[in-house]
Amino acid sequence: MLNALRKGAKSLVAKILIALLVSSFAVWGIGDIFSFRLGSRVAKVGDTEISAERFANALAREQTRLSRQSQQIVSLDMMRAAGIDRGVLAGMIRDAAFTEELSGLGIEASDAAVADAIRGNASFHDPGGQFSSQAYALLLQQQGLSVSQFEALTRTLLGQQLLIETAEAALAPIPGAGARIAAYQGESRGVNLMTLTLDMAPAPGSPDEGALRAFYDANSAMFTEPERRWGEFVHIDAARLQAELVPDEATLRATYEAKTDLYAVAETREVDQITIPDRTAAEAAMGRLVSGAVTFESLGAEFGRGEAELSLGAVQAVDLPAAAAAVVFGEAEPGLIGPVELPIGFAVYRIREIIPGGTASFEDVRDRIAERMAFKKVTLKAPERANQVEELRAEGLTMAEIATRAGVSHGRFDGLARDGSFAGAASAEGVMASAPFISEAFTALDAEERDLVDLPDGGYLLVMVERIEPSALQPLDAVRERAVAGWAKAERLKAIEAQGAELAARLGEDASIWDLGEELAVAVLPQPPFNRAGAPQTLTPALVDAIFAAANTGGASGPDAEGSRVIVAQVASIAQPAPEQLAATTTKVDGALVVSLERDTAEYFTRAVMAAHESQIEPGVIEEVYRRLGASGTDGQ
């Protein structure tokens, strides 16, 4: 628990830290390990020693906590393999460094502060919320600490907190940074896009040998054959088993009728929504809708919502804010409703369809019942098949013979690459395309005896690799045709990149992308406003940056995300976020900046404290602690 302060959690006051500390001891217990006695130290930081006994106690507590948390025995060997023991010792060393720092500064929490922290600890309160000396004594007894030991621990925690909070208070985010970041994130731009394709560039002719060789050398990855593997596999297919184990119709119907309450369906409604910032505008909008002056779609467009953005889809009452649910689900017929006050702003709704609730029919849920019942059987049947496969392997049968005898799938993979492709550009399918198969195929050694591996769907897989061909760069003569085609594509891309840059430079107040599109017979596509984080996927980050750097009506260009076309963009609109949205985002960003700065400050301050106080570790004593813990039966306790 002493590590909490080191993580820079400034908001955790001392009493909460101590409460967590006490609670963890009370829940997990520490057994009899406090009677464990060793006379040597495992580490020394300045003048502060970490005794073998303290280290042993800390390890035992962590072992008990992990065992109860995972609901299985966590051995000391498992902790060492995971590096948990090193983390425990590192934490104790950091605590010792803080003790040295506090001592050097002459800082110590007062008796009154310690008493206030203990009395304010809810773990020591009676049901009436008052400090209870009996609860205090009981919890200390459970953790094996005397009053003086616990008070010393509390004093140390308070001192550490004081140092870290002082370091955090010395730094603050740059004034106005949150507002600038919020404005940067919230700025949106509408653009009109035009796409230049490779066939718009003139044919580049044929490359000379020097140009082709330069392209080949610069793009060696394009001509490198990946590592490929050959072999065979046995697959206990859970889906196939499930299809074989579907119950008969009578069983399915009996299961349905026995638990019809499981198939209750809540009422749903197809609903459209337009959000409006203030009440006056919302009431005016509703009046225009009711009078027929505007359609729902045209009103949505006025508030920046396209038709696709209006629909909430099929919603249940729990999907809407309470106020909206009461109104929307209180109507008996489809129609217009509103305005409704929401947590932020107002909304008008259109109910397009009402789908009554009730109990789903057997026909509607039959497949779900069948799938669930069959899957339960698969969880028993698949392990049986896996055991059968293992027994047949022990008899020395081939993979094909095992599959035939066990009634499972058998297959081969010839020239499989890590990306799931085969030589000749064909792609793997089915189980061979799955991540577990690829992982197993590329983990296995040549002719290595592998184990069956569990699959996420409940099936099993056994892979045997017979041959491995390492990755190799193919000679230019072997890939000459591909190299020439690649060079030609690259030359065409260069040409349309240059053309795109020229066109973008022409755009401005006196030049329109619509005119350029007509000139080139290329379609121009308007894009609704987007911010930097919500840009269309076809736009590369570099092109997005160029668009946001351009002035209104200005142009930008660059290759698309696939690198096979060039996009020319003209900025059609620039908008800053609404004041209320900007204020809300600024508040969030300011909070995130403070938290980030506090966390980083606490981390770097802790490193500085540790660097200022040299530590010495005694590996031999540490090994003796491990030996003694194991000998005393604590390992696996």
C-alpha positions in Angstrom: 0.0 0.0 0.0 2.9 2.4 0.4 3.2 2.3 -3.3 0.0 4.4 -3.7 1.7 7.7 -3.0 4.5 6.8 -5.5 1.9 6.6 -8.2 1.1 10.3 -7.8 -2.5 9.9 -6.6 -2.7 13.3 -5.0 -6.4 13.0 -4.3 -5.9 10.1 -1.9 -5.7 11.7 1.5 -3.8 9.9 4.2 -6.8 8.4 6.0 -7.9 6.7 2.7 -4.4 5.3 2.2 -4.4 3.9 5.7 -7.9 2.6 5.3 -6.9 0.7 2.2 -3.8 -0.6 4.0 -5.7 -1.8 7.0 -8.5 -3.3 4.9 -6.1 -5.3 2.8 -4.5 -6.8 5.8 -7.9 -7.5 7.4 -9.2 -9.2 4.3 -6.2 -11.2 3.3 -4.6 -11.8 6.7 -0.9 -12.3 7.2 -0.9 -15.5 9.1 2.0 -16.4 11.4 4.7 -14.9 9.2 5.4 -12.1 11.7 6.9 -14.7 13.9 9.4 -15.4 11.1 12.8 -14.3 12.3 15.9 -13.6 10.2 18.8 -11.5 11.5 20.2 -10.1 8.3 19.2 -7.3 5.9 18.2 -7.8 2.3 18.9 -4.2 1.4 20.1 -0.9 2.8 19.2 2.6 1.6 21.4 5.3 3.2 21.1 4.5 6.9 17.8 2.7 6.5 17.9 -1.1 6.5 15.3 -3.5 5.1 15.5 -6.5 7.2 15.0 -10.1 5.9 12.1 -10.4 8.3 10.2 -7.4 6.8 10.9 -8.7 3.3 9.7 -12.2 4.1 6.5 -10.7 5.7 5.8 -8.6 2.6 6.3 -11.5 0.3 4.0 -13.7 2.3 1.3 -11.1 2.4 1.5 -10.6 -1.4 1.4 -14.4 -1.9 -1.7 -14.7 0.3 -3.4 -11.8 -1.5 -2.7 -13.2 -5.0 -3.8 -16.7 -4.0 -7.1 -15.5 -2.7 -7.6 -13.1 -5.6 -7.0 -15.8 -8.2 -8.8 -18.5 -6.1 -5.9 -20.8 -6.6 -2.5 -21.4 -4.9 0.1 -19.0 -6.1 3.5 -20.4 -5.2 6.6 -18.5 -4.5 8.2 -19.9 -7.7 5.3 -18.5 -9.7 5.8 -15.1 -8.1 9.5 -15.1 -8.9 8.8 -16.2 -12.5 6.4 -13.2 -12.9 8.9 -10.8 -11.2 6.4 -10.0 -8.4 9.1 -10.6 -5.7 11.3 -8.0 -7.4 8.4 -5.5 -7.4 7.9 -6.0 -3.7 11.5 -5.4 -2.9 11.7 -2.4 -5.3 8.7 -0.9 -3.4 10.4 -1.3 -0.1 13.6 0.3 -1.4 11.6 3.3 -2.6 9.9 3.6 0.7 13.3 3.5 2.4 14.5 6.2 0.1 11.6 8.4 1.2 12.4 7.7 4.8 15.9 8.9 4.3 14.7 12.0 2.5 12.3 12.9 5.2 14.9 12.3 7.9 17.4 14.5 6.1 14.9 17.3 5.7 13.9 17.0 9.3 10.3 16.4 8.4 8.0 14.3 10.6 4.3 14.3 10.9 3.1 15.6 14.3 1.4 13.4 16.9 -1.8 15.4 16.3 -1.7 14.7 12.5 -1.2 11.0 13.1 -4.0 10.9 15.6 -6.3 12.8 13.3 -5.5 10.4 10.4 -6.2 7.3 12.5 -9.4 8.7 14.1 -10.6 9.7 10.6 -10.0 6.2 9.2 -13.5 4.6 8.6 -12.0 1.1 9.2 -11.8 2.0 12.9 -15.3 3.4 13.2 -18.3 1.8 14.9 -21.7 1.5 13.2 -22.5 5.1 14.3 -19.5 6.5 12.5 -17.4 7.2 15.6 -13.9 6.1 16.3 -13.9 2.7 18.1 -10.8 1.8 20.2 -12.0 -1.8 20.1 -12.2 -1.9 16.3 -8.8 -0.3 16.2 -7.2 -2.9 18.5 -8.9 -5.8 16.7 -7.7 -4.7 13.2 -4.2 -4.1 14.4 -4.2 -7.5 16.1 -5.4 -9.2 12.8 -2.4 -7.6 11.0 0.0 -8.4 13.7 1.0 -4.8 14.4 1.4 -3.0 17.6 0.0 0.4 18.2 3.5 2.0 18.0 4.3 0.1 14.7 1.0 1.3 13.1 1.5 4.8 14.2 5.0 4.8 12.8 3.7 3.5 9.5 1.0 6.2 9.5 3.6 8.9 10.2 5.7 7.7 7.2 2.7 7.7 4.9 1.9 11.3 5.9 5.4 12.4 5.3 5.6 10.8 1.9 2.3 12.4 0.9 3.6 15.8 2.0 6.7 15.5 -0.1 4.9 14.4 -3.2 2.1 17.0 -2.9 4.8 19.7 -2.4 6.5 18.6 -5.6 3.2 18.5 -7.5 2.3 21.9 -6.3 5.5 23.4 -7.8 4.3 22.8 -11.4 1.0 23.7 -13.1 -0.2 23.5 -16.7 0.6 26.5 -18.9 -2.3 29.0 -18.5 -4.7 28.7 -21.4 -3.3 25.4 -22.7 -6.5 23.6 -22.1 -8.5 26.1 -24.1 -6.1 26.0 -27.0 -6.1 22.3 -27.1 -9.9 22.2 -26.9 -10.1 24.7 -29.8 -7.6 22.7 -31.8 -9.5 19.4 -31.2 -12.9 21.0 -31.8 -12.2 22.9 -34.9 -14.0 21.4 -37.9 -13.6 21.8 -41.6 -15.9 21.0 -44.5 -14.1 20.1 -47.8 -14.8 19.3 -51.4 -12.6 16.5 -52.7 -11.5 15.4 -56.1 -9.6 12.2 -56.8 -6.8 11.8 -59.4 -6.2 8.3 -60.5 -3.1 6.6 -61.9 -4.6 6.3 -65.4 -4.7 10.1 -65.6 -0.9 10.2 -65.8 1.0 9.6 -69.1 2.5 6.2 -69.7 6.1 6.4 -68.2 7.6 4.1 -70.9 10.1 1.4 -69.9 12.8 1.9 -67.3 16.5 1.5 -68.1 18.4 -1.1 -66.1 19.8 1.5 -63.7 16.4 3.0 -62.8 14.9 -0.5 -62.4 17.8 -1.6 -60.2 17.4 1.5 -58.0 13.7 0.9 -57.7 14.3 -2.8 -56.8 16.9 -1.9 -54.2 14.7 0.9 -52.6 11.7 -1.5 -52.4 13.4 -4.7 -51.4 10.5 -5.6 -49.0 8.2 -5.8 -52.1 10.3 -8.5 -53.6 11.1 -10.5 -50.5 9.4 -13.9 -50.3 8.2 -14.4 -46.7 9.1 -17.4 -44.6 6.8 -20.2 -45.6 5.9 -23.4 -43.8 4.6 -26.8 -44.9 2.8 -29.3 -42.7 -0.4 -30.9 -41.7 -2.9 -30.5 -38.9 -5.8 -32.2 -37.0 -8.7 -29.9 -36.0 -11.4 -30.8 -33.5 -13.9 -28.4 -35.0 -16.3 -27.1 -32.3 -18.8 -25.8 -34.9 -18.9 -29.2 -36.6 -19.5 -30.9 -33.3 -22.1 -28.4 -32.4 -24.0 -29.1 -35.6 -23.9 -32.8 -34.9 -25.2 -32.4 -31.3 -28.3 -30.3 -31.9 -31.2 -31.8 -29.9 -34.3 -33.1 -31.6 -37.3 -30.8 -32.1 -39.3 -32.2 -29.1 -36.4 -31.5 -26.7 -36.0 -28.0 -28.0 -39.7 -27.2 -27.6 -39.8 -28.7 -24.1 -36.9 -26.6 -23.1 -38.6 -23.5 -24.5 -41.9 -24.2 -22.7 -40.1 -24.9 -19.4 -38.4 -21.4 -19.4 -40.7 -19.1 -21.4 -39.8 -16.3 -19.0 -36.3 -16.2 -20.4 -37.7 -15.1 -23.8 -39.6 -12.0 -22.8 -39.1 -9.2 -25.3 -39.3 -5.6 -24.2 -41.3 -3.1 -26.2 -39.1 -1.2 -28.7 -39.8 1.8 -30.8 -38.1 3.1 -34.0 -37.2 6.7 -33.0 -35.6 9.7 -34.7 -34.1 12.6 -32.7 -33.0 16.1 -33.3 -31.0 17.7 -30.4 -31.4 21.5 -30.0 -29.3 23.7 -27.7 -32.0 25.8 -26.0 -35.7 25.7 -25.0 -36.8 28.7 -27.2 -35.3 27.2 -30.3 -36.7 23.8 -29.5 -40.2 25.1 -29.0 -40.1 27.0 -32.2 -38.7 24.0 -34.1 -41.5 21.8 -32.7 -44.1 24.3 -33.8 -42.8 24.4 -37.3 -42.8 20.5 -37.4 -46.4 20.3 -36.2 -47.6 22.9 -38.6 -45.9 21.2 -41.5 -43.7 24.2 -42.3 -40.6 21.9 -42.3 -40.0 18.2 -42.5 -38.1 16.3 -39.8 -35.3 15.8 -42.3 -35.0 19.4 -43.3 -35.1 20.5 -39.6 -32.3 18.1 -38.8 -30.2 19.6 -41.6 -30.7 23.0 -40.1 -29.1 21.7 -36.9 -26.2 20.0 -38.8 -27.7 16.5 -38.8 -27.9 14.4 -42.0 -30.7 11.9 -42.5 -28.5 9.0 -41.3 -27.7 10.8 -38.1 -31.3 11.4 -37.1 -32.2 7.8 -36.4 -31.7 6.3 -33.0 -32.8 2.9 -34.4 -35.0 0.5 -32.5 -34.7 1.6 -28.8 -36.0 0.3 -25.5 -37.0 2.6 -22.7 -33.7 1.9 -20.9 -31.8 3.2 -23.9 -33.1 6.8 -23.4 -32.6 9.4 -20.7 -35.4 9.0 -18.1 -37.3 12.2 -19.2 -37.2 11.2 -22.8 -38.2 7.5 -22.1 -41.2 8.7 -20.1 -42.5 10.8 -23.0 -41.5 8.6 -26.0 -42.8 5.4 -24.4 -45.9 7.2 -23.0 -47.3 7.8 -26.5 -49.8 5.3 -27.8 -49.3 6.1 -31.5 -46.4 7.0 -33.8 -45.9 10.7 -34.3 -44.0 13.9 -33.2 -43.1 14.5 -29.6 -41.3 17.3 -27.8 -39.5 19.3 -26.9 -38.0 17.2 -24.1 -35.4 18.5 -21.7 -32.3 16.4 -21.7 -29.3 16.5 -19.3 -27.7 18.7 -21.9 -30.1 20.7 -24.1 -33.4 19.7 -25.6 -34.7 17.3 -28.2 -37.7 16.7 -30.5 -38.6 13.1 -31.4 -40.4 11.3 -34.1 -41.8 7.8 -33.4 -41.8 5.9 -36.6 -42.9 2.5 -35.5 -44.0 0.8 -32.2 -43.0 -2.8 -31.8 -45.0 -4.3 -28.9 -43.2 -6.3 -26.2 -44.2 -9.8 -25.2 -42.8 -13.3 -25.3 -40.8 -14.4 -28.3 -42.3 -17.3 -30.1 -40.6 -20.7 -30.2 -39.9 -20.2 -33.9 -38.1 -16.9 -33.2 -35.8 -18.4 -30.5 -35.5 -22.0 -31.7 -32.1 -21.5 -33.2 -30.7 -19.8 -30.1 -32.0 -22.6 -27.9 -30.5 -25.2 -30.2 -27.2 -23.4 -30.3 -27.0 -23.0 -26.5 -27.8 -26.7 -25.8 -25.5 -28.0 -28.4 -22.7 -25.8 -27.2 -23.1 -27.2 -23.7 -22.7 -30.7 -25.1 -19.6 -29.5 -27.1 -17.8 -28.5 -23.9 -18.0 -32.1 -22.8 -17.6 -33.8 -26.2 -14.6 -31.8 -27.5 -12.3 -32.8 -24.6 -13.3 -36.4 -25.1 -12.2 -36.2 -28.8 -9.0 -34.5 -27.7 -8.2 -37.4 -25.3 -8.9 -39.8 -28.1 -6.5 -38.0 -30.4 -3.8 -38.1 -27.7 -4.3 -41.9 -27.3 -4.1 -42.5 -31.0 -0.9 -40.4 -31.2 0.6 -42.6 -28.5 -0.1 -45.6 -30.8 2.1 -44.0 -33.4 -0.6 -43.4 -36.0 -0.2 -40.8 -38.7 -2.1 -37.5 -38.5 -4.5 -38.7 -41.3 -5.1 -42.0 -39.5 -5.8 -40.2 -36.2 -8.3 -37.9 -37.9 -10.1 -40.8 -39.5 -10.3 -42.9 -36.3 -11.3 -40.0 -34.1 -13.8 -38.5 -36.5 -12.2 -35.1 -36.7 -10.8 -32.9 -39.5 -7.5 -33.3 -41.1 -5.7 -31.0 -43.6 -2.5 -29.8 -45.0 -0.9 -26.4 -45.4 1.7 -26.0 -48.2 3.7 -22.8 -48.2 1.8 -20.9 -45.6 3.1 -17.4 -44.7 2.7 -15.6 -41.5 0.2 -13.2 -43.1 -2.1 -16.1 -44.0 -1.1 -16.2 -47.7 0.1 -19.1 -49.8 2.6 -19.0 -52.6 0.8 -17.7 -55.6 -1.2 -15.1 -53.6 -4.0 -17.5 -52.5 -5.2 -16.8 -48.9 -5.8 -19.3 -46.2 -9.3 -20.0 -45.2 -11.2 -21.6 -42.2 -9.1 -22.6 -39.3 -5.8 -22.1 -41.2 -6.6 -18.3 -41.4 -7.1 -18.1 -37.6 -4.6 -16.4 -35.3 -4.2 -19.6 -33.1 -3.3 -21.6 -36.2 -0.8 -19.1 -37.6 0.7 -18.7 -34.1 1.1 -22.5 -33.7 2.4 -23.1 -37.2 5.1 -20.4 -36.8 6.0 -21.4 -33.2 6.6 -25.1 -34.1 10.0 -26.3 -35.1 10.6 -28.5 -38.0 9.2 -32.0 -37.2 8.7 -31.0 -33.6 6.2 -33.0 -31.6 3.5 -30.4 -30.6 0.8 -30.5 -28.0 -2.9 -30.0 -28.7 -3.9 -26.4 -28.2 -7.3 -25.1 -27.0 -9.2 -22.8 -29.4 -11.4 -19.9 -28.3 -14.5 -21.6 -29.7 -14.0 -24.7 -27.5 -12.3 -26.8 -30.2 -8.7 -28.1 -30.3 -5.9 -28.0 -32.8 -2.8 -30.1 -33.4 -0.2 -28.7 -35.9 2.9 -30.5 -37.3 5.4 -28.6 -39.4 7.3 -30.7 -41.9 9.4 -28.1 -43.8 10.4 -24.4 -43.4 11.6 -22.1 -46.1 13.2 -19.0 -44.6 12.4 -15.5 -45.9 14.6 -14.5 -48.8 15.0 -11.5 -51.2 14.2 -12.8 -54.7 16.7 -12.0 -57.5 15.8 -9.1 -59.8 15.6 -11.4 -62.8 13.1 -13.6 -61.0 10.8 -10.6 -60.3 11.6 -8.4 -63.3 8.1 -8.2 -64.5 6.7 -7.2 -61.1 9.6 -4.7 -60.7 8.8 -3.0 -64.0 5.1 -2.8 -63.1 5.9 -1.4 -59.6 8.3 1.1 -61.1 5.6 2.2 -63.7 3.0 2.6 -60.9 5.4 4.7 -58.8 6.2 6.9 -61.8 2.5 7.5 -62.5 1.9 8.3 -58.8 4.7 10.9 -58.9 3.1 12.5 -61.9 -0.3 12.8 -60.4 1.2 14.0 -57.1 2.8 16.8 -59.0 -0.4 17.5 -60.9 -2.4 17.5 -57.6 0.0 19.9 -56.0 -0.4 22.3 -59.0 -4.2 22.1 -58.8 -4.2 22.7 -55.1 -2.0 25.8 -55.5 -4.6 27.2 -58.0 -7.4 26.9 -55.5 -8.5 30.0 -53.6 -11.2 32.7 -53.6 -11.0 33.1 -57.4 -10.6 29.4 -58.2 -13.1 26.6 -57.4 -12.5 22.9 -57.3 -15.8 22.5 -59.1 -14.3 24.4 -62.1 -11.2 22.2 -62.0 -13.4 19.1 -61.8 -15.3 20.2 -64.9 -12.0 21.0 -66.6 -10.7 17.5 -65.9 -14.0 15.6 -66.2 -13.5 14.4 -62.6 -16.3 14.2 -60.0 -16.1 16.5 -57.0 -17.5 15.1 -53.7 -18.5 17.4 -50.8 -17.6 16.1 -47.4 -19.6 17.1 -44.3 -17.5 19.0 -41.7 -15.1 16.9 -39.6 -12.5 17.6 -36.9 -9.0 16.2 -36.9 -9.9 13.1 -35.1 -13.0 12.3 -37.2 -11.4 12.8 -40.7 -12.5 10.3 -43.5 -10.3 7.2 -43.5 -9.2 7.9 -47.1 -7.3 11.0 -45.9 -3.8 10.4 -44.6 -2.7 12.2 -41.4 -0.4 14.3 -43.6 -3.3 15.4 -45.8 -5.5 16.1 -42.9 -2.8 18.4 -41.4 -2.5 20.2 -44.8 -6.3 20.7 -44.9 -6.3 22.2 -41.4 -3.4 24.4 -42.2 -5.0 25.8 -45.3 -7.1 29.0 -45.3 -10.8 29.0 -46.2 -11.2 28.2 -49.9 -7.5 27.1 -49.9 -6.3 23.8 -51.3 -4.3 20.8 -50.3 -3.3 17.6 -51.9 -1.6 14.2 -51.3 -1.8 10.5 -51.9 -4.7 8.6 -50.3 -4.3 6.1 -47.5 -3.6 3.3 -50.0 -1.0 5.2 -51.9 -2.7 4.5 -55.3 -4.6 7.8 -55.9 -4.1 11.5 -55.2 -6.8 13.5 -53.5 -7.1 17.2 -54.1 -9.2 19.1 -51.4 -10.6 22.6 -51.2 -11.6 24.0 -47.8 -15.3 24.9 -48.0 -15.9 25.9 -44.4 -14.1 26.5 -41.1 -16.0 26.3 -37.8 -15.0 26.5 -34.2 -16.9 24.5 -31.5 -19.9 26.2 -29.9 -19.0 28.2 -26.8 -20.7 25.7 -24.4 -19.0 22.8 -26.1 -15.6 24.6 -26.0 -16.0 25.4 -22.3 -16.9 21.8 -21.5 -14.0 20.4 -23.5 -11.6 22.9 -22.0 -12.7 21.8 -18.5 -12.0 18.2 -19.4 -8.7 18.9 -21.0 -7.6 21.1 -18.0 -8.4 18.2 -15.7 -6.5 15.7 -17.8 -3.5 18.0 -18.0 -3.5 18.4 -14.2 -3.7 14.7 -13.6 -1.1 13.9 -16.2 1.3 16.6 -14.8 0.8 15.4 -11.2 1.4 11.8 -12.2 4.6 12.6 -14.1 5.8 14.9 -11.4 5.3 12.2 -8.7 7.1 9.7 -10.9 10.1 11.8 -11.6 10.2 13.1 -8.0 10.3 9.6 -6.8 13.1 8.7 -9.2 15.0 11.7 -8.0 14.6 10.7 -4.3 15.8 7.2 -5.1 18.8 8.5 -7.0 19.8 10.8 -4.1 20.0 7.8 -1.7 22.2 5.0 -2.8 20.9 1.5 -2.2 22.7 -1.8 -1.6 21.1 -5.2 -2.2 22.2 -8.4 -0.6 21.4 -11.2 -3.1 22.6 -14.0 -0.8 20.3 -12.9 2.0 17.4 -12.7 -0.5 18.0 -16.2 -1.6 18.0 -17.3 2.1 14.6 -15.7 2.5 13.3 -17.7 -0.4 14.8 -20.9 1.0 13.4 -20.2 4.5 9.9 -19.3 3.2 9.8 -22.5 1.2 11.1 -24.6 4.1 8.5 -23.0 6.5 5.7 -24.1 4.3 4.7 -20.6 3.3 5.3 -21.4 -0.4 1.9 -22.5 -1.7 0.2 -21.5 1.6 
